[in-house]
Amino acid sequence: MQTPAAPIPSAQPLMDLVTGFWASKVLAVANKLNLFTDLCESGGMTVSEFSQRYNIQPRPAEMLLTACAALGLLEKRNDRYTNSQLSEHYLVRDNPLYFGGWIEMADRREYPAWMQLEKALRNNCPQTWDPNKQNSLFDAEDPELVHDFWEAMYALSITTAQKLLQVIDFSTTRYLLDVGGGGAAFDIVFCKRYPKLKSAVYDLPFVCELTRPKIDKAGLAKRIVLIEGNFFTDPYLPYGHEVILLSRILLDWNEDDCQMIIEKCHRALVPGGRLVICDQFVNDSKDGPVGAALMSLNMLIETWGRNYTGAEYGSWLKKAGFTRIETVQFDAPAANGAIIGYKSALSSMPIRYET
Ligand SMILES: C[S@@+](CC[C@H](N)C(=O)[O-])C[C@H]1O[C@@H](n2cnc3c(N)ncnc32)[C@H](O)[C@@H]1O
């Protein structure tokens, strides 16, 4: 007996994949126009008001506003367009959860570089910088690009940090070290949540300079310190912290570098301390999830690293000496979970860091 043929699947998922960049560009352009911030201030606009304000003819003006509404970025009542809840929370400049930094960087830096995806696959080489001229993407000298990059990291991390707090309890932690802490988004969110927590952002000197105003603006200069350093050239990381955070650090580096950084973290933690690795983890079966798999290709475009699996992290943590390993899952823009390595309470005191 013949088995019935499986029904032919719809081609719609393919259409959605092919046109993904249309939606991405609509968001990027509307954000660049400052539309969401202007709508927040003005309380709404008709097509004709939009057309006059941005000097865009009525035909394209109507098309853009219609697309923004269709994508859930705007709402239309009568003939006026206003921000949706999503845009009001994340796309209005100066809001604490402003996401536009990442939109700007994705559009200006990642979008052109992804045009070179095939080249990146064939050459196994980053596309956003020249490996003959720079050691890593963090050697960039263009000030505009540097500004864009860390604004993007901050935008991604400010919401991710809040999600991490929902699954990990830091109420007993007094000292946290945020290795490669970038814009200090995690430290700001954590210190606001836990009034007794003190935190240190350890990052490259020029990044610390960029981060200082964010800490000052948050009014946390007395509780978040900046430590200039380089985890490749410093023999030890600053010691004496109960928690070390690595948020979206190891995906930038190759496997040997990851092992080395994890070992330095283990050495620097107090006995009984925790290393929290927060990232987008690829499944151990290496068939998803989509966000991590695509971020991994973004790492092909940007770095010598990739998004690693929980099993890979587990083996590095064990090799570094962590005695217990836990995993928590959550859903955030820049992470789908965290892997926590516990340092034995019986280990010797960490090595003092000489500045
Ligand atoms: C992808 S960003 C993540 C930033 C931050 N942890 C977050 O999640 O928002 C990587 C960070 O690693 C820092 N970094 C890169 N190389 C470093 C090094 N050799 N030593 C210390 N930090 C470094 C970068 O400056 C940057 O802030």
PDBQT file of the ligand as one rigid body, heavy atoms in Angstrom, charges set to zero:
ROOT
HETATM    1  C1  LIG A 401      30.259  42.561  22.828  1.00  0.00    +0.000 C 
HETATM    2  S1  LIG A 401      30.816  43.733  23.974  1.00  0.00    +0.000 S 
HETATM    3  C2  LIG A 401      29.885  43.304  25.433  1.00  0.00    +0.000 C 
HETATM    4  C3  LIG A 401      29.810  44.428  26.414  1.00  0.00    +0.000 C 
HETATM    5  C4  LIG A 401      29.034  44.126  27.701  1.00  0.00    +0.000 C 
HETATM    6  N1  LIG A 401      29.576  43.008  28.429  1.00  0.00    +0.000 N 
HETATM    7  C5  LIG A 401      27.574  43.921  27.403  1.00  0.00    +0.000 C 
HETATM    8  O1  LIG A 401      27.097  42.788  27.449  1.00  0.00    +0.000 OA
HETATM    9  O2  LIG A 401      26.912  44.921  27.106  1.00  0.00    +0.000 OA
HETATM   10  C6  LIG A 401      32.443  43.104  24.367  1.00  0.00    +0.000 C 
HETATM   11  C7  LIG A 401      33.199  43.936  25.393  1.00  0.00    +0.000 C 
HETATM   12  O3  LIG A 401      34.490  43.330  25.626  1.00  0.00    +0.000 OA
HETATM   13  C8  LIG A 401      35.438  44.365  25.783  1.00  0.00    +0.000 C 
HETATM   14  N2  LIG A 401      36.784  43.886  25.480  1.00  0.00    +0.000 N 
HETATM   15  C9  LIG A 401      37.267  43.516  24.282  1.00  0.00    +0.000 A 
HETATM   16  N3  LIG A 401      38.541  43.139  24.375  1.00  0.00    +0.000 NA
HETATM   17  C10 LIG A 401      38.884  43.284  25.669  1.00  0.00    +0.000 A 
HETATM   18  C11 LIG A 401      40.077  43.048  26.392  1.00  0.00    +0.000 A 
HETATM   19  N4  LIG A 401      41.180  42.591  25.783  1.00  0.00    +0.000 N 
HETATM   20  N5  LIG A 401      40.094  43.279  27.736  1.00  0.00    +0.000 NA
HETATM   21  C12 LIG A 401      38.973  43.758  28.360  1.00  0.00    +0.000 A 
HETATM   22  N6  LIG A 401      37.799  43.979  27.717  1.00  0.00    +0.000 NA
HETATM   23  C13 LIG A 401      37.754  43.755  26.390  1.00  0.00    +0.000 A 
HETATM   24  C14 LIG A 401      34.985  45.394  24.764  1.00  0.00    +0.000 C 
HETATM   25  O4  LIG A 401      35.565  46.655  24.972  1.00  0.00    +0.000 OA
HETATM   26  C15 LIG A 401      33.477  45.356  24.940  1.00  0.00    +0.000 C 
HETATM   27  O5  LIG A 401      33.041  46.277  25.910  1.00  0.00    +0.000 OA
ENDROOT
TORSDOF 0
